[in-house]
């Protein structure tokens, strides 16, 4: 019987794992080549994965809501028309991984981990998917911990080598073998029974008890990911925000004059967003040290200028599609990129590569009627710019013949930056430069 292994493919830069959210085919069903087989979700985007073979699905190696690593075998398809569904299909992924692992099978010194849903003598052990410091533990790690009698407080001390410090199967098996290097060093400060930890890296969120009239709304997967990402960013980067008010009267008048002809010629609208992004790109060229990332004690200076634009989804959640090499695009090219990504985001048609590789992010709080904001940095970037609403305001206008009061179109720019690597002088000069480019906009410009 010919069997084809279906593996979790690489789905973009920095994406190392995905959650199985829904199987579109059940064991025993026929699957055509390129037919959607399974729905998965990463920390960036949701995707349908097509089948890489034609035949009968005989085994699902991951259950719904389990996390698979890139390269893991998630399903097996038989190319024989009369192939029977494997009797082992109901096993959990934990069983499959451990039983098929040649290292564990051939090395007698390794602990034999066989995870099963039957009684194992450790049913009283409760393992939370989130540890005391908020660290996520996969279903496989939690299953191994329960089988080996590893309690939650001990599991929290194991040093993880996975993404964002997550504990992997390799880490917990090393701990079971007695590898002391797998234990976090912070647990070795004081080993006496009465000792208490010197400090906790994070504080537990307060427990809120609803009353009978309150409505409880469960966070969806994307909202949980956004929440985790925002908390992580505030913990990683000391945020500072600088504000500048920009006079954009020339831009408003220019756009009003050309938007009709542009729509006829290009078939789409020109908004303020691409014009503002163009000014930001110019300022990044002047101050390239805002276009960096931090890795330990190293500063990674990005060569490409890839602008992420925060986009609100119909669900109320937020996603950040990326305009790649924005410095190489004309204003027309930026307009088409902005419009295309915004439409794809609203229609839930973004591809993994559409939200990867951003080096600087822009968020338009003005679209909600806000005049300014204090945006949170989109890690691993070091800066983000919030665009406020454009308003008509009275302003003092200086002329060679004296000053007078006039009506001008103005907006606030709010620049949040990582004070580890972007000092106030750099952060403030950068946002001032963006405002200068906006105020110097040529009202007679051709497009």
Helices and strands as residue ranges (DSSP letters): E 3-7, E 17-23, E 30-31, E 36-41, E 46-50, E 55-60, E 67-69, E 73-78, G 87-90, H 93-99, H 102-106, H 139-147, H 152-155, G 163-165, H 169-177, G 180-182, G 185-188, H 221-236, E 239-247, H 249-266, H 272-286, G 288-290, E 292-295, E 298-301, E 307-312, E 318-323, G 326-328, H 331-346, G 352-355, E 360-364, G 365-368, E 383-387, E 391-399, E 402-418, H 424-439
